[in-house]
Amino acid sequence: MSQATLAPAKTKTAGNLFALIGGVVMAGGLGGVYMAHGQIAAAGSELVPAQMPSGFLLYAVLAALVLVTTLILFASGKSADLEPKMEMKESYKIFLLFLPVLALAFVFSYLPLWG
């Protein structure tokens, strides 16, 4: 049973590709942090003790989760089949177009009041 979605198959593939690239870049950045930590620890300076960042493990788990999830989506993904287009009511389309304007108005008008 096929479900109609708002995104066509090509858009889903592009989104998965961006997620895969983001996961690889994140893993590469974490690898760089780990190598830098190893170099600082090897120098053995008393003035600058080597400490692993507190959120390193959390970000490593998140990077692995993004990579695994994206690879599973690629493996289970269908080819670019033609899917039936899903239509929205006109009022919903207008609301979705106006939603970023509302969000930006809130961010730039009310959040600066908090200081």
Secondary structure, DSSP 8 states (H G I E B T S, - for coil): -----SS-HHHHHHHHHHHHHHHHHHHHHHHHHHHHHHHHHHHT-SSS-----TTHHHHHHHHHHHHHHHHHHHHH---S---------HHHHHHHHHHHHHHHHHHHHTGGGG-
